[in-house]
Amino acid sequence: MRPVGWSLAFARRAQAMNLAALFGATLLALFPSGCASTGARGGGPGSLAWVEIRGRTVGEIAAAVEAAFREEGYRVRLGGRDILVFEKPGSLLSALAYGGWDREDVWLRVKVYIDPVGPETWRVGCDAYRVTDRGDPAFEEAKPLSKLHSAGFRKLLLKAKARLGA
């Protein structure tokens, strides 16, 4: 035979669990998770790395950025006035961890944005991605690198800024 208070305790626990589930569902409805875009490009404080450059044209800045990335072994995938995309094969360690046995299995892709922030002032920022199955329209996957990798990319942007004497 069950104790008299057993069913009451069970009912209260079930009621508390129902309230917790209802609260969780309400949160999900009010604050949905997932990917959302504000429509803003990279290049600012939310980017992996960024610098500000004053007193230069977009063309001069783009040329300096391209030279700095080429010196580090990157190839130009897309060259434009205010958006540049660079790529290079990842390291053997990256290939083993994320791809296969070949360095060409994993690539690093860097998108560089040049955005105006004031008169004669530009913010040059970048976001970097680890790319697998590069060039395959069905299977290519680009995963953003974490902020732990920002120092190397900031160094590249500072190198471009130094080329300009800015």
C-alpha positions in Angstrom: 0.0 0.0 0.0 1.3 3.5 -0.9 1.7 6.2 1.7 -1.2 8.8 1.7 1.0 11.7 0.7 2.6 9.8 -2.2 0.0 10.7 -4.9 0.0 14.4 -3.8 3.8 14.6 -4.0 3.7 12.9 -7.4 1.0 15.3 -8.7 3.0 18.3 -7.5 6.2 17.1 -9.1 4.3 16.4 -12.4 2.8 19.9 -12.2 6.2 21.5 -11.7 7.6 19.6 -14.7 4.7 20.7 -16.8 5.3 24.3 -15.8 9.0 24.0 -16.6 8.1 22.6 -20.1 5.6 25.4 -20.7 8.2 28.0 -19.6 10.8 26.5 -22.0 8.3 26.4 -24.9 7.4 30.0 -24.2 11.0 31.0 -24.3 11.6 29.2 -27.6 8.5 30.9 -29.1 9.5 34.3 -28.0 13.3 34.0 -28.7 13.8 31.6 -31.5 17.3 30.3 -32.0 19.1 29.5 -35.2 20.9 31.5 -37.8 19.9 35.0 -38.3 21.4 37.8 -40.4 21.1 41.4 -39.7 22.1 42.2 -43.2 25.3 43.7 -42.0 28.6 42.7 -43.6 31.7 41.7 -41.7 34.4 44.2 -41.2 33.6 45.7 -37.8 34.1 44.7 -34.2 32.0 41.6 -34.8 34.5 40.3 -37.3 37.3 37.9 -36.7 39.9 40.8 -37.0 39.8 44.4 -38.2 41.8 47.6 -38.4 41.0 51.2 -39.3 42.9 53.0 -42.1 42.8 56.8 -42.6 43.8 58.9 -45.6 43.9 56.3 -48.3 41.6 55.3 -51.2 39.8 52.0 -51.4 42.0 51.0 -54.3 45.2 51.6 -52.4 43.8 49.7 -49.4 42.7 46.8 -51.5 46.1 46.6 -53.2 47.9 46.6 -49.9 45.6 43.9 -48.5 46.1 41.7 -51.5 49.9 42.1 -51.3 49.9 41.2 -47.6 47.8 38.0 -48.2 49.8 36.9 -51.2 53.0 37.1 -49.2 51.4 34.6 -46.7 50.6 32.2 -49.5 47.0 33.1 -50.2 45.5 33.1 -53.7 43.0 35.7 -54.8 39.6 34.0 -55.3 37.6 37.1 -55.8 39.0 40.6 -56.2 36.7 43.6 -55.9 36.6 47.2 -54.9 35.5 46.6 -51.3 35.3 42.8 -50.9 38.2 40.5 -51.4 38.3 36.7 -51.0 41.5 34.8 -50.5 42.2 31.1 -50.2 45.1 28.7 -49.5 45.4 25.1 -48.7 45.2 24.3 -45.0 47.9 22.6 -43.0 48.5 18.9 -42.9 47.2 18.9 -39.4 43.9 20.6 -40.5 43.6 18.1 -43.3 44.0 15.2 -40.9 41.5 16.7 -38.4 38.8 17.9 -40.8 39.4 16.3 -44.2 41.6 13.5 -45.3 45.2 12.8 -45.9 45.9 15.5 -48.4 46.5 19.2 -47.6 44.2 20.1 -50.6 41.2 18.5 -48.7 40.9 21.5 -46.4 41.3 25.1 -47.4 41.3 28.4 -45.5 39.1 31.1 -47.0 39.2 34.7 -45.9 36.7 37.3 -46.8 38.0 40.9 -46.4 35.6 43.8 -46.3 36.6 47.5 -46.8 33.8 49.7 -45.3 33.7 53.5 -44.9 33.3 54.7 -41.3 33.9 58.4 -41.7 35.5 61.0 -43.9 38.7 59.3 -45.4 38.4 56.6 -42.8 38.0 52.9 -43.7 37.4 49.8 -41.6 39.1 46.8 -43.0 37.9 43.6 -41.4 37.9 39.9 -42.2 36.1 36.7 -41.4 37.9 33.3 -42.0 36.5 29.9 -42.8 37.7 26.3 -42.9 36.4 24.9 -46.2 36.0 21.2 -47.1 35.1 19.8 -50.4 36.1 23.0 -52.0 34.6 23.7 -55.4 32.0 21.0 -55.2 28.6 22.7 -55.6 26.8 20.0 -53.7 29.2 19.3 -50.8 31.4 22.3 -50.2 31.1 23.4 -46.6 32.6 26.5 -45.1 32.7 26.7 -41.3 33.7 30.0 -39.6 36.9 30.0 -37.6 36.6 30.9 -33.9 37.9 34.1 -32.4 40.8 32.0 -31.1 42.3 32.4 -34.6 42.0 36.2 -34.7 45.6 37.1 -33.8 47.1 35.8 -37.1 44.5 37.6 -39.2 44.9 40.8 -37.3 48.6 40.6 -37.9 47.9 40.3 -41.7 45.6 43.3 -41.7 48.2 45.3 -39.7 50.8 44.3 -42.2 48.6 45.7 -45.0 48.1 48.9 -43.0 51.9 49.2 -42.5 52.4 48.9 -46.3 50.4 52.0 -46.6 52.3 53.9 -44.0 48.9 54.5 -42.3 
